[in-house]
Amino acid sequence: MPVAGKILTFNDIFHDDQNLDQLLRYPEDTGWLFKIAPLQPYERKDLLSPALYAKKNQGIKV
């Protein structure tokens, strides 16, 4: 989902290709790419919280 905003910080562990597996292995811990401050916070109203996402995807094996 596109979000307009200001990028606050980039995740430094992705400066080389050695750590790209972090994106899939630890998406809620070290696998983030950047942090953004949205210009219009209401744009996020349709995003799921981590708890609701986990509940909705419970039992799905990837």
C-alpha positions as CSV (number, residue, x, y, z in Angstrom):
1,M,0.0,0.0,0.0
2,P,1.6,3.3,-1.0
3,V,2.0,5.8,1.7
4,A,3.1,9.4,1.3
5,G,5.4,10.6,4.0
6,K,8.9,11.4,5.2
7,I,11.5,8.6,5.6
8,L,12.9,8.9,9.1
9,T,15.6,6.2,9.0
10,F,16.9,3.3,6.9
11,N,17.9,-0.1,8.3
12,D,21.7,-0.2,8.0
13,I,22.0,-4.0,7.9
14,F,20.9,-4.0,4.3
15,H,23.9,-2.0,2.9
16,D,25.2,-5.3,1.4
17,D,23.5,-8.4,0.1
18,Q,24.7,-10.6,3.0
19,N,21.7,-9.8,5.2
20,L,18.8,-9.9,2.7
21,D,17.4,-13.1,4.3
22,Q,16.5,-10.9,7.3
23,L,13.6,-9.5,5.3
24,L,11.8,-12.9,5.2
25,R,13.1,-14.4,8.4
26,Y,12.6,-11.6,10.8
27,P,10.1,-9.1,9.3
28,E,8.9,-7.7,12.6
29,D,12.3,-7.5,14.2
30,T,15.4,-6.8,12.1
31,G,13.8,-7.3,8.7
32,W,12.5,-3.7,8.2
33,L,13.8,-1.5,5.4
34,F,12.9,2.0,6.6
35,K,10.7,3.8,9.0
36,I,8.3,6.4,7.6
37,A,6.2,9.2,9.2
38,P,3.0,9.3,7.1
39,L,1.8,12.7,5.9
40,Q,-1.8,11.7,6.4
41,P,-2.0,9.1,9.2
42,Y,-5.5,8.1,8.2
43,E,-4.1,6.4,5.1
44,R,-3.1,3.5,7.4
45,K,-6.7,2.8,8.6
46,D,-6.9,-0.3,6.4
47,L,-3.7,-1.9,7.7
48,L,-3.9,-4.9,10.1
49,S,-2.4,-4.8,13.5
50,P,0.3,-7.5,14.2
51,A,-2.2,-9.4,16.4
52,L,-5.0,-9.3,13.9
53,Y,-2.7,-10.3,11.1
54,A,-1.5,-13.3,13.1
55,K,-5.0,-14.3,14.0
56,K,-6.2,-14.0,10.4
57,N,-3.2,-16.1,9.1
58,Q,-3.2,-18.7,11.9
59,G,-2.6,-22.2,10.5
60,I,-1.2,-21.0,7.1
61,K,2.1,-22.7,6.3
62,V,4.4,-20.9,3.9
